[in-house]
Amino acid sequence: MSLDLAGVAVPDSQLAREITEFVRDTESPLLFHHSSRVYYFGALAGLKRELKFDRELLYAGAMFHDVGLMHSHSSEHERFEVDGANAARDFLRARGIAQHDLDLVWTAIALHTTPGIPQHMHPVIALVTAGVEMDVLGLTYREYSDAQREAVVHAHPRTEHFKEDIIQAFYDGIRHKPGTTFGNVKADVLADRDPHFHAGNFCSVIRGSAWRG
């Protein structure tokens, strides 16, 4: 379902249509609708903050940000964010997108679970994370009107138990490579779902390094 909300709509371009088709065919409905909401919430945040940003690049970052959770695009050793960033880069490069723009989208996806950094970077990078933080964590819930939230969710519904469903989706996408959660928020997901998981410890890594002293 398409939505034009306060000047925010999915870009009317061949690239955006191809992104939509690819992600809809690749991801579960849960993640497709989540990613779509991330775009709308991110774009609305950009307008509110009076930022200048490329709608197509924001759409690409938002829609690809969880592709790395899908087994078809999951590597053995990379963080899922990197897998998604690589998938987006390959997809956009095949369509002739400039290297600078590839780098923006790659970075936006790679950093979307790294709090405290994206908001200081390029608007495309900042707004992908803003959309994720709104839809998953509700950190900026009050910054959106009731009408805006309701319109976005009407177009791209949340499941009845979205919070638990999205945690499970994260777990399903990363449980085969727990080492990639070292130092990032996915360690919390594994700890929540797997009683046998032991998170890596930064201090232990320092103490166990080859350096003396």
C-alpha positions as CSV (number, residue, x, y, z in Angstrom):
1,M,0.0,0.0,0.0
2,S,1.5,3.4,-1.0
3,L,1.4,6.4,1.3
4,D,1.9,10.1,0.8
5,L,2.2,11.7,4.2
6,A,3.1,15.3,4.8
7,G,5.1,15.3,1.6
8,V,6.7,12.0,2.3
9,A,6.2,9.2,-0.2
10,V,8.2,6.3,-1.6
11,P,10.2,7.9,-4.5
12,D,8.4,7.4,-7.9
13,S,11.4,6.0,-9.7
14,Q,12.4,2.8,-11.4
15,L,15.1,2.3,-8.8
16,A,12.7,2.6,-5.9
17,R,10.3,0.2,-7.6
18,E,13.1,-2.3,-8.1
19,I,14.2,-1.9,-4.4
20,T,10.6,-2.6,-3.3
21,E,10.3,-5.7,-5.4
22,F,13.7,-7.1,-4.3
23,V,13.1,-6.5,-0.6
24,R,9.5,-7.8,-0.7
25,D,10.7,-11.0,-2.5
26,T,13.7,-11.4,-0.1
27,E,12.4,-10.5,3.4
28,S,9.5,-11.8,5.5
29,P,6.4,-9.6,5.6
30,L,7.4,-8.7,9.2
31,L,10.7,-7.2,8.0
32,F,9.4,-5.7,4.8
33,H,6.8,-3.7,6.6
34,H,9.2,-2.8,9.4
35,S,11.7,-1.5,6.8
36,S,9.0,0.5,5.0
37,R,8.0,2.1,8.3
38,V,11.7,2.9,8.9
39,Y,11.7,4.9,5.6
40,Y,8.6,6.9,6.5
41,F,9.7,7.6,10.1
42,G,13.2,8.5,8.9
43,A,12.0,10.8,6.2
44,L,9.5,12.5,8.6
45,A,12.3,13.0,11.0
46,G,14.4,14.6,8.2
47,L,11.7,17.1,7.4
48,K,11.2,17.9,11.0
49,R,14.9,18.5,11.5
50,E,15.0,20.5,8.2
51,L,17.7,18.2,6.7
52,K,18.4,17.9,3.0
53,F,18.6,14.3,1.9
54,D,18.2,12.1,-1.1
55,R,14.9,10.2,-0.9
56,E,16.1,7.3,-3.1
57,L,19.2,6.8,-1.0
58,L,17.3,7.0,2.2
59,Y,14.8,4.5,0.8
60,A,17.6,2.1,-0.2
61,G,19.2,2.3,3.2
62,A,15.9,1.8,5.1
63,M,14.7,-1.1,2.9
64,F,18.0,-3.0,2.9
65,H,18.9,-2.4,6.5
66,D,17.7,-5.9,7.7
67,V,18.4,-7.9,4.5
68,G,21.4,-9.4,6.2
69,L,19.1,-11.2,8.6
70,M,17.9,-13.4,5.8
71,H,19.8,-16.6,5.3
72,S,20.0,-16.0,1.6
73,H,22.2,-12.9,2.3
74,S,23.9,-14.0,5.5
75,S,27.6,-14.7,5.6
76,E,29.3,-17.0,8.0
77,H,31.4,-14.4,9.8
78,E,30.3,-10.9,9.1
79,R,27.8,-8.8,11.3
80,F,24.3,-8.9,9.8
81,E,24.5,-5.1,9.3
82,V,27.6,-5.6,7.0
83,D,25.8,-8.4,5.1
84,G,22.9,-6.0,4.5
85,A,25.2,-3.2,3.6
86,N,27.1,-5.4,1.1
87,A,23.8,-6.6,-0.5
88,A,22.6,-3.0,-0.9
89,R,26.0,-1.9,-2.4
90,D,25.9,-4.8,-4.9
91,F,22.3,-4.1,-5.9
92,L,22.9,-0.3,-6.4
93,R,26.3,-0.8,-8.1
94,A,24.6,-3.0,-10.7
95,R,22.3,-0.1,-11.5
96,G,25.0,2.4,-12.0
97,I,24.7,4.3,-8.7
98,A,27.8,6.5,-8.0
99,Q,30.4,5.3,-5.6
100,H,29.8,8.2,-3.2
101,D,26.2,7.3,-2.9
102,L,27.0,3.6,-2.5
103,D,29.3,4.5,0.4
104,L,26.5,6.6,2.1
105,V,24.0,3.7,1.9
106,W,26.6,1.2,3.0
107,T,27.5,3.2,6.0
108,A,23.9,4.0,6.9
109,I,23.1,0.2,7.0
110,A,26.3,-0.8,8.7
111,L,25.9,1.7,11.5
112,H,22.1,1.4,12.2
113,T,22.6,-0.5,15.4
114,T,25.5,1.6,16.7
115,P,24.0,4.2,19.0
116,G,25.4,7.6,19.4
117,I,27.3,7.9,16.1
118,P,24.9,8.1,13.1
119,Q,23.2,11.3,14.2
120,H,26.4,13.2,13.8
121,M,26.9,12.0,10.2
122,H,25.4,12.6,6.7
123,P,21.5,12.9,6.8
124,V,21.0,9.6,5.0
125,I,23.1,7.8,7.6
126,A,21.4,9.7,10.5
127,L,17.9,9.1,9.2
128,V,18.1,5.4,8.7
129,T,19.0,5.0,12.3
130,A,16.3,7.5,13.3
131,G,13.7,5.4,11.6
132,V,15.0,2.2,13.2
133,E,15.1,3.8,16.6
134,M,11.5,5.0,16.3
135,D,10.0,1.8,14.9
136,V,11.8,-0.7,17.1
137,L,12.6,1.3,20.3
138,G,10.1,4.1,20.2
139,L,12.8,6.6,21.3
140,T,11.2,9.5,19.5
141,Y,7.6,8.4,19.7
142,R,6.4,11.8,21.0
143,E,8.0,13.6,18.1
144,Y,5.4,12.2,15.7
145,S,1.8,13.1,15.8
146,D,-0.9,10.5,16.4
147,A,-2.0,11.0,12.8
148,Q,1.5,10.4,11.4
149,R,2.0,7.2,13.4
150,E,-1.4,5.8,12.6
151,A,-1.0,6.5,8.9
152,V,2.3,4.8,8.7
153,V,1.1,1.8,10.6
154,H,-2.1,1.6,8.6
155,A,0.0,1.4,5.4
156,H,2.6,-1.0,6.8
157,P,1.0,-2.8,9.8
158,R,2.9,-3.9,12.8
159,T,2.2,-7.5,13.9
160,E,0.1,-8.0,17.1
161,H,3.2,-8.9,19.0
162,F,5.7,-6.9,17.0
163,K,8.3,-6.4,19.8
164,E,8.7,-10.1,20.4
165,D,8.5,-10.9,16.7
166,I,11.3,-8.5,15.8
167,I,13.5,-9.9,18.6
168,Q,12.9,-13.4,17.3
169,A,13.7,-12.2,13.7
170,F,17.0,-10.8,15.0
171,Y,17.7,-14.0,16.8
172,D,16.9,-16.2,13.8
173,G,19.2,-14.1,11.7
174,I,22.3,-14.1,13.9
175,R,22.2,-17.3,16.1
176,H,24.4,-19.2,13.6
177,K,27.2,-16.7,14.1
178,P,27.2,-15.5,17.7
179,G,30.8,-14.2,17.5
180,T,29.6,-11.4,15.3
181,T,27.6,-9.9,18.3
182,F,30.8,-9.1,20.2
183,G,30.6,-5.4,21.3
184,N,27.2,-4.7,19.9
185,V,23.5,-4.8,20.8
186,K,22.8,-8.2,19.3
187,A,24.5,-9.8,22.2
188,D,21.5,-8.8,24.2
189,V,19.2,-10.6,21.7
190,L,21.2,-13.9,22.0
191,A,21.3,-13.6,25.8
192,D,17.5,-13.1,25.8
193,R,16.9,-16.2,23.7
194,D,19.7,-18.6,24.4
195,P,20.5,-19.6,28.0
196,H,23.8,-21.1,26.9
197,F,25.1,-17.9,25.2
198,H,28.2,-16.3,26.8
199,A,28.9,-12.8,25.6
200,G,32.4,-11.8,24.7
201,N,34.1,-9.5,27.2
202,F,36.1,-6.5,26.0
203,C,38.3,-6.5,29.0
204,S,39.1,-10.2,28.7
205,V,40.1,-9.7,25.0
206,I,42.5,-6.9,26.1
207,R,44.0,-9.0,28.9
208,G,44.3,-12.1,26.6
209,S,46.0,-10.2,23.7
210,A,49.6,-11.0,22.7
211,W,50.9,-7.7,24.0
212,R,52.8,-7.9,27.3
213,G,52.0,-5.6,30.2
